Amino acid sequence: MAASIMVSLTPGAGAISTMTNALNVGWRRSIWGVLGQQIGLLILLVIVACGLGALLAHAPGVTTAIRYAGAAYLGYLGVRQLLLARAVGRVAEDEGTDAGTAAENQAADSGDAAGVSRYLRPGAMVMRGTWVNLSNPKAIIFFLAFMPQFIDASKPVVLQYAAVIVTMIVVDICVMWGFFAPAARAVGRFARNAHGQRVMNAVFGVLYLAVGVLLIFLH
């Protein structure tokens, strides 16, 4: 249990994704992104439990390809987040303008609002959460070293693997939704106006890009 908590508390793309969602849609709705992350985590854990992780760990070419694909996806999320910063800020600004100005900008505003709405809908958050966890091939190698410590080969392994997987998913949900999502509230006060929303979303966009770069260069 303690090991699972430490794994979940380690800052990474999952934590950034959770805090980003919580900042934009609130603590309650950020659960969609957290659930998406659990889908990705479940897939990784099943891969390791089925023994496929060992094959991937000894296939440098495949691991490298996954790593670069993951870095590209995180880079994509970073760019999307920077674009979201612009769109959210613009919508927030226009909500505070007078009726005449709002009418002049109605077409642009509706386009920005529609883009923000699509990006923050539950299905989109679930999909992003899933791919965020799947984008890191190092997780497979880590779980290969982590999971066997809790498996007794002299006993049926299926139930043991199931128990480990359920424990890690429950712990990760508690940490993401119970720690990182509420942590976004601490910075939420800086995003109460258009400028603050731009800044915070831009910061998270840069963090996505930074994690993507680290994924490439840190082996």
Contacts in CASP RR format, 6 or more apart in sequence:
PFRMAT RR
TARGET T0000
AUTHOR 0000-0000-0000
METHOD contacts of the structure
MODEL  1
MAASIMVSLTPGAGAISTMTNALNVGWRRSIWGVLGQQIGLLILLVIVAC
GLGALLAHAPGVTTAIRYAGAAYLGYLGVRQLLLARAVGRVAEDEGTDAG
TAAENQAADSGDAAGVSRYLRPGAMVMRGTWVNLSNPKAIIFFLAFMPQF
IDASKPVVLQYAAVIVTMIVVDICVMWGFFAPAARAVGRFARNAHGQRVM
NAVFGVLYLAVGVLLIFLH
1 167 0 8 1.000
1 171 0 8 1.000
3 146 0 8 1.000
4 167 0 8 1.000
4 168 0 8 1.000
4 171 0 8 1.000
4 172 0 8 1.000
5 171 0 8 1.000
5 175 0 8 1.000
7 142 0 8 1.000
7 146 0 8 1.000
7 168 0 8 1.000
7 172 0 8 1.000
8 168 0 8 1.000
8 171 0 8 1.000
8 172 0 8 1.000
8 174 0 8 1.000
8 175 0 8 1.000
8 176 0 8 1.000
9 175 0 8 1.000
9 179 0 8 1.000
12 211 0 8 1.000
13 74 0 8 1.000
13 77 0 8 1.000
13 132 0 8 1.000
13 133 0 8 1.000
13 135 0 8 1.000
13 136 0 8 1.000
13 208 0 8 1.000
13 211 0 8 1.000
13 212 0 8 1.000
14 37 0 8 1.000
14 129 0 8 1.000
14 132 0 8 1.000
14 133 0 8 1.000
14 176 0 8 1.000
14 180 0 8 1.000
15 176 0 8 1.000
15 180 0 8 1.000
16 204 0 8 1.000
16 207 0 8 1.000
16 208 0 8 1.000
16 211 0 8 1.000
17 33 0 8 1.000
17 37 0 8 1.000
17 77 0 8 1.000
17 128 0 8 1.000
17 129 0 8 1.000
17 132 0 8 1.000
18 30 0 8 1.000
18 33 0 8 1.000
18 34 0 8 1.000
18 37 0 8 1.000
18 176 0 8 1.000
18 177 0 8 1.000
18 180 0 8 1.000
18 181 0 8 1.000
18 184 0 8 1.000
19 180 0 8 1.000
19 181 0 8 1.000
19 183 0 8 1.000
19 184 0 8 1.000
19 187 0 8 1.000
19 204 0 8 1.000
20 81 0 8 1.000
20 184 0 8 1.000
20 201 0 8 1.000
20 204 0 8 1.000
20 205 0 8 1.000
21 29 0 8 1.000
21 30 0 8 1.000
21 32 0 8 1.000
21 33 0 8 1.000
21 120 0 8 1.000
21 125 0 8 1.000
21 181 0 8 1.000
22 30 0 8 1.000
22 180 0 8 1.000
22 181 0 8 1.000
22 182 0 8 1.000
22 183 0 8 1.000
22 184 0 8 1.000
22 185 0 8 1.000
23 184 0 8 1.000
23 187 0 8 1.000
23 188 0 8 1.000
23 191 0 8 1.000
23 200 0 8 1.000
23 201 0 8 1.000
23 204 0 8 1.000
24 84 0 8 1.000
24 88 0 8 1.000
24 120 0 8 1.000
24 201 0 8 1.000
25 120 0 8 1.000
25 125 0 8 1.000
26 181 0 8 1.000
26 184 0 8 1.000
27 177 0 8 1.000
27 181 0 8 1.000
27 182 0 8 1.000
27 184 0 8 1.000
27 185 0 8 1.000
29 122 0 8 1.000
29 125 0 8 1.000
30 125 0 8 1.000
30 177 0 8 1.000
30 181 0 8 1.000
30 184 0 8 1.000
31 177 0 8 1.000
31 181 0 8 1.000
32 122 0 8 1.000
32 123 0 8 1.000
32 125 0 8 1.000
32 126 0 8 1.000
33 125 0 8 1.000
33 126 0 8 1.000
33 128 0 8 1.000
33 129 0 8 1.000
34 129 0 8 1.000
34 172 0 8 1.000
34 173 0 8 1.000
34 176 0 8 1.000
34 177 0 8 1.000
34 181 0 8 1.000
35 126 0 8 1.000
35 173 0 8 1.000
36 125 0 8 1.000
36 126 0 8 1.000
36 127 0 8 1.000
36 128 0 8 1.000
36 129 0 8 1.000
36 130 0 8 1.000
36 133 0 8 1.000
37 129 0 8 1.000
37 130 0 8 1.000
37 132 0 8 1.000
37 133 0 8 1.000
37 172 0 8 1.000
37 176 0 8 1.000
38 169 0 8 1.000
38 172 0 8 1.000
38 173 0 8 1.000
39 126 0 8 1.000
39 129 0 8 1.000
39 130 0 8 1.000
39 133 0 8 1.000
40 129 0 8 1.000
40 130 0 8 1.000
40 131 0 8 1.000
40 133 0 8 1.000
40 134 0 8 1.000
41 133 0 8 1.000
41 168 0 8 1.000
41 169 0 8 1.000
41 172 0 8 1.000
42 165 0 8 1.000
42 169 0 8 1.000
43 130 0 8 1.000
43 133 0 8 1.000
43 134 0 8 1.000
44 133 0 8 1.000
44 134 0 8 1.000
44 139 0 8 1.000
44 140 0 8 1.000
44 143 0 8 1.000
45 143 0 8 1.000
45 147 0 8 1.000
45 161 0 8 1.000
45 164 0 8 1.000
45 165 0 8 1.000
45 168 0 8 1.000
45 169 0 8 1.000
46 165 0 8 1.000
47 53 0 8 1.000
47 56 0 8 1.000
47 140 0 8 1.000
48 140 0 8 1.000
48 143 0 8 1.000
48 144 0 8 1.000
48 147 0 8 1.000
49 147 0 8 1.000
49 161 0 8 1.000
49 165 0 8 1.000
53 140 0 8 1.000
53 141 0 8 1.000
53 144 0 8 1.000
54 144 0 8 1.000
56 62 0 8 1.000
56 63 0 8 1.000
56 66 0 8 1.000
56 137 0 8 1.000
56 140 0 8 1.000
57 63 0 8 1.000
57 140 0 8 1.000
57 141 0 8 1.000
57 144 0 8 1.000
63 137 0 8 1.000
63 141 0 8 1.000
66 137 0 8 1.000
67 136 0 8 1.000
67 137 0 8 1.000
67 138 0 8 1.000
67 215 0 8 1.000
67 216 0 8 1.000
68 216 0 8 1.000
69 135 0 8 1.000
70 135 0 8 1.000
70 136 0 8 1.000
70 137 0 8 1.000
70 212 0 8 1.000
70 215 0 8 1.000
71 135 0 8 1.000
71 212 0 8 1.000
71 213 0 8 1.000
71 215 0 8 1.000
71 216 0 8 1.000
73 131 0 8 1.000
73 132 0 8 1.000
73 135 0 8 1.000
74 132 0 8 1.000
74 135 0 8 1.000
74 208 0 8 1.000
74 209 0 8 1.000
74 211 0 8 1.000
74 212 0 8 1.000
74 215 0 8 1.000
75 208 0 8 1.000
75 209 0 8 1.000
75 212 0 8 1.000
77 128 0 8 1.000
77 132 0 8 1.000
77 205 0 8 1.000
77 208 0 8 1.000
78 204 0 8 1.000
78 205 0 8 1.000
78 206 0 8 1.000
78 208 0 8 1.000
78 209 0 8 1.000
79 205 0 8 1.000
79 209 0 8 1.000
80 119 0 8 1.000
81 201 0 8 1.000
81 202 0 8 1.000
81 204 0 8 1.000
81 205 0 8 1.000
81 208 0 8 1.000
82 201 0 8 1.000
82 202 0 8 1.000
82 205 0 8 1.000
82 206 0 8 1.000
84 116 0 8 1.000
84 119 0 8 1.000
84 201 0 8 1.000
85 197 0 8 1.000
85 198 0 8 1.000
85 199 0 8 1.000
85 200 0 8 1.000
85 201 0 8 1.000
85 202 0 8 1.000
85 205 0 8 1.000
86 198 0 8 1.000
87 112 0 8 1.000
87 113 0 8 1.000
87 115 0 8 1.000
87 116 0 8 1.000
88 116 0 8 1.000
88 197 0 8 1.000
88 198 0 8 1.000
88 201 0 8 1.000
89 194 0 8 1.000
89 195 0 8 1.000
89 197 0 8 1.000
89 198 0 8 1.000
90 108 0 8 1.000
90 109 0 8 1.000
90 112 0 8 1.000
90 194 0 8 1.000
91 109 0 8 1.000
91 112 0 8 1.000
91 113 0 8 1.000
91 116 0 8 1.000
92 193 0 8 1.000
92 194 0 8 1.000
92 197 0 8 1.000
93 194 0 8 1.000
94 101 0 8 1.000
94 102 0 8 1.000
94 105 0 8 1.000
94 109 0 8 1.000
95 102 0 8 1.000
96 102 0 8 1.000
97 105 0 8 1.000
102 109 0 8 1.000
118 124 0 8 1.000
133 139 0 8 1.000
135 215 0 8 1.000
136 215 0 8 1.000
138 215 0 8 1.000
147 161 0 8 1.000
147 164 0 8 1.000
150 160 0 8 1.000
150 164 0 8 1.000
151 157 0 8 1.000
151 160 0 8 1.000
151 161 0 8 1.000
151 164 0 8 1.000
152 160 0 8 1.000
187 200 0 8 1.000
188 200 0 8 1.000
190 196 0 8 1.000
190 199 0 8 1.000
190 200 0 8 1.000
191 197 0 8 1.000
191 199 0 8 1.000
191 200 0 8 1.000
191 201 0 8 1.000
END
